[in-house]
Amino acid sequence: MTTPAEPAAPTGPRVPEAVHRRRWAILGVLMLSLLIVVLDNSILNVAIKTISTPAPTGLGATQSQLEWAINAYTLVFAGLLFTAGLLGDRLGRKKVLLGGLAVFGIGSALAAFSGSPGQLITFRAVMGLGAAFVMPATLAVLMNVFEREEQPKAIGIWAGGVGLAVAIGPITGGVLLDHFWWGSVFLVNVPIVLLGLALMLWLVPDSRDPNPGRVDPVGVVLSVVGLVLLVYGIIKGGQLADFTDATVLATIGAGLAVLVAFVVFEKRSDHPSIDVTYFRSKVFSAAIAAVALVFFALMGVTFFSVFYTQSVRGYSPLQTGLLMLPLAAAQLIFAPRARLVVDRFGNRVTTTGGMAVIAAMLAAFATLDGDTPIWILEVIFFLMGAGMAHIMTPVSVVIMQALPREKAGSASALSNTFRQVGGALGVAVLGSVLSTAYRTGIEDRLGVLPPALRHTAGESIEGTLGVADKLGPRGASLVAPAHDAFLHAMHVTALWGAGVALIGAVVVALFLPGRPPSSQRAQGDKELSHTGS
């Protein structure tokens, strides 16, 4: 996304008086739009166990299909984020925002009434298409309706909307699933979208960049195709429990080859989606890597923790949503205060400490069993949220300050893109590790089943429990082994995640800047308030 061009010598207020008077109402509408885009993924987190349950309760989705239901949204969103920002600059942000919301609402309605996992995956991709046009446009509109001195405050409130969505999403999903069918977690978006569209038509002014960048369709196609092939290969390897399979190796290899072609093309393009020269800065690269690795760990943990709380411990979707509150609460508490820690100890120490805390908490998941006191899980979630807050706040500042001020929009978009890609790879890689470890742990106990049921029962704990339920008393002997196999698989997956977080800790410890002199810190704060990001 790009920031609006600024006049060389502003005289008086830049925002028209009629717009200025209703700026806070406009911010409310923008936050509503942002809320549902972020809310959707956090709501889905508590619904994945229900969706994996056989019909009529759910869709009977396998673990690999659940991974795709999450990643179809994330990959389309990440792949189109830059192009959506450029089209908003060119066509008008209000038009793009209205179109993105409408597509998101239509995708939500279709997803709610999906008749199969394949349909759900397709409609989630449609939702990702709409969301990609909503997020950059909300920030660009905000920059155009607030005067420069109010922009930091407005953006702080805007960013708070993301934290709010992360906090209320699992609880909203739990309430809906306790009273309605699984599709209600998607259908709830539709009335919010209709309200948002009506308020937007009434309140939000249109704006565009007088000098918009050029769209890079080849880069977009290469990035999306490369990521989809890579993620498909990783998920397929987990599904087969065999990463040496020819199809798996060929797909992963093709994905990596397309991504290499993407980098080469972007390097030679005079209007790239991603300016790869930014990554010549070791500080910028390390900060972007930290963002990706944090969300790699977070999305992977959320994926397996839902099965732990619901399938092994027997908690309802609503109870699961409430159990995840400490994760969001810690971020809301510590994120605004993380700058104080940075001022005292510097970016490197603060971020490395945050990464080390996340690694330790992932490792702590390897100690959880079927009868572990639940307060221990709550402490793990809270400390994980605190660790994240002490990574995301300083790293965001580093990313914004590592590039020239006029590149603030590109820096923000890159951060968002790598956050989504990191999350998608977290679900794919850690989900595949979970699937492979689970199948290895349970397959010796599936000999009692008819051959046709063995593969389905071996893919996930929900697959085993679903088959056991159909067999009635004969299947009861599979329940305890399923729980044991899942716990072992969760322990293995958590340790893999901890290893990834430790790599992140090493990267930021080596390359992020330390504590700057006090005069430089003051100048950095001044620059940050000017960029408004």
BELUR-V724256 format. One record per run of one state. SS is the DSSP state (helix for helix, strand for strand, loop for the rest). FROM is the first residue (numbers start at 1). TO is the last residue. Records with the same first field share a line. If there is no record, write none. Layout:
SS = FROM-TO / FROM-TO
This chain:
loop = 1-16 / 22-22 / 53-62 / 92-92 / 113-116 / 146-147 / 180-183 / 204-216 / 241-245 / 269-275 / 281-281 / 313-316 / 324-324 / 346-346 / 366-373 / 403-404 / 446-450 / 460-460 / 476-476 / 512-517 / 532-533
helix = 17-21 / 23-52 / 63-91 / 93-112 / 117-145 / 148-179 / 184-203 / 217-240 / 246-268 / 276-280 / 282-312 / 317-323 / 325-345 / 347-365 / 374-402 / 405-445 / 451-459 / 461-475 / 477-511 / 518-531
